[in-house]
Amino acid sequence: MDRREFVLLSAFSVTILGFSASKALAFSLPKIGGGGGGDWGSIVKNFKGGLVELSTQSGVVGEVIADLAEALGLKQEAAIMRGEAKSISEKGDALGADDLDSFNAKSGSTLALVNEKLAAGVKLDAEQKKKMAEAGAKYVPALFKGVKAASQLSSVGSDASGAGAPGITDGMDAFQAAIDIPVLVPKAISFVTNSVSAGQKLTAIMRENDIAVPDTSGLASAMADM
């Protein structure tokens, strides 16, 4: 083992102590010699790319939910959602399970209030319908892009599971990805599945209130790759 490999191994040893045993054992222990059996460089790149896209589209969805809430007079809820949207959109490839849980909780409670108002047959004026239609025009494409990001992460999970443990020459990002992928990929898929379900329910109620929204019929087939 040369000096560079020793330094990398030492750094990894320090890092791995900070994680729980269950996460650390999600993949077999790293190899001391060369790289792992799979292309960990591509796995890491696609993993980070999927997280960035999911982070971005979640931010868009959050802003849309805020717009919808605001159009219905839910100003406090709208302000909270804008803060949540900003927060998750800035996570990028550092997006974590806690971020998804937090966003899911706040968006879910806000959407419940929006759906409740719409389902109760609240009378909407032309300006409200216009604002909500504009929000819907951004909402549906963001859902489709979120599904695409989740599909990419699903592929990453499959690639990683068959790649073998990363080796020293794969670098620290590969070690970190090997720990994060088994946790974040299922979480991301569940998050997007819930988002799509909530989105389809909302858009159906919006149509019932004569609010124009894009077609969502392709979401089910798009989710088949997740």
N, C-alpha and C positions, 0 to 999 in steps of 0.2 A: 504494500500500500504506500503510494507516494504521499508527500506532504499535503498536496491539495485534497486528496481523498480523505486524509485523516482530519483535515480542518472541516470539510463538509460533513463527515460522519459525526464529529464532535458537536457541530452546530445542530445537526438533526437530533442528536441524543438529548440536547438541552430542550429543544422545541417539543419533542414528543412527550416529555415529562409533564408538559402543561395540559395535556389532553386526557380525558377519561380512558380507562382501559378498554371499554366497549368500543369507543371510536377508533382507538389505535389498532385494535385487532380486526377492524372491518376488512382490512386487507392483510396479507401475510407481511411479516417484517421485511424491511428493505434489504436488498442484496448488498454485500460489502464491495463486490467487484464492479463490473461494468453496468450498463443500463439494463432496465427490465426487459421483459419479453415483448412488450407492446410499444407503440409510438407515443410515449408520454408527452412529447413536445406538442403533438397535435391534440392530444386529449386535454392538456392544460389550456391550450389556445381556445379550443371549442367550448370548454367549461366556462372560462372567463367571458367569452363572447356571449354565451347563452345567458349568463347572469347579468351582464350589462344590458342586454336587450330586454330581459324580464324587468329589470330595475327601471328602465326607460318607459316601457309601456305601462307598468304599474303606476308610474307618475302621471301619465296621460289619463289613465282610468280614474285616478284620484281627483284630478282637476275636473274631469267630466262630472263625477259624482258631486263635487262641490258646486259646479254650475247648476246642476239639476236641483240641488238643495236650495241654493240661493234663489232660483226662479220660483220656488214654492214658499219663499219667506223664511226658510230655515237658516238664518244668517249665522248663528253660532255654530251649527253643525258644518256649514260650508267653510267657515274659517278654520275649524279643526281639520277638515279634510284637505284644505290647501296646504296646511302645515305638514300633514302626513304625506301628501303627494310630493312635496318638495324634499322631504327627508328621504323617502325611498328612491326617488329619482337620482339622488346624489350618491347613493351607495355604490352603484356601478358593480364591478366584479368583487366588491367586499360585501355584497348582499348576503345576509345570513338568515337562518331560520327564525330568529326573534323578530327581524324586520318584517318578514312575511306574516308572522302571527299578529304583530301589532297592526299592520295595514289591514289585514283580513278582519280583525275585530272592529276597527273604526269604520271601515267602509261598509261592513255588514250592518252595523247599527244605523248608519246614515241611510243606507239603501232601504232598510226596513221602514224608516220614517217617510221616505220619498214614496215608496210603494203604498204605504198606508194612506197617504194623502190622495194619491192618484186613484187608488181602488175605491176610496170613499166618494168619488165623483166630484171632487173639488172643481169649481168652475174656473176655467183658465181663459185668460184673455189672449188676444192675438200675439201680444208681445211675449207673454210667458211661453206660448206654444213655439214661437220662433226661437227663443233662447234654448228651449229644451230640444228642439229639432237640431239646432246647431251643435248642441252637446252630443246628441245621438250620432251625428255624422262623424264625430271624432271617436266616440265610444266603441262602435262596432269594429272599425279597423284596428284599434288598439287591442281588442280581444283576439282578433285573428293573429296579430303579430305576437301576442303573448302565447298563444297556442304554438306558434312556430318556434318560439324560444324554448318552450317546454319540450317540444319534440326534439330539438337539438340537444337539450340536456339529457333527455331519455337515451339518445344515441350515445352520448358521452358515458352514461352509466353502463351501457352494454359494452362499449369499447374498453372501459376501465376494468370491468369485471373479468374480461378475457385477456387483459394485458400483462398479468403477472405483477408482482410488486415492483415499484420503481427502484432503480439502482442509484448509486451515488452520483454517477455522471448525468443522471436525469435532472438533478438539481433540487433545491428546496421547494420550488413551486410544485413539482411533481409529488413530493412527499405530502405537502399540504393538501393538494388535490385528492390524493389517495385517502386522506382522512375525511375530507369534506364531502366528496361525491356521494358516498353511501347515505349521508344524512340529508344533504341539500337537494339531490335529484328527486327523491320521493316527495319531499316537502314542496318543491316547486311544482311538480305534477299535480299534487293535491290542491295547491293554491290556485293554479290555473283552472283546474276542473271546477272548483267552487266559484271562481270568478265568472266562468262561462255560464254556469247554471244560474247565478244571480243576474247576469246580463240578459239572458234569454227571458227570464221572468219579468225583468224590468221593461225590456223592449216590447213584450207582449202587452203589458199594461199601458205603455205609452201609445201603442197603436189603438188600443181601445178608447183612448182619450183623443183620438184624431191628431196625434203628434207623429210627424213623418220620421221614420228611422230606416237605416239601410237594412237590407236583407241579411238575416242571420242563419239562413238554412244550411249554409256550408260549414258551420262551426262543428257540427257532429262528425262529419267526414274528416275535417281537418284534425280533429282530436284523435283519430284512429292511429296516428303515428306516435302518440305520446306513450 
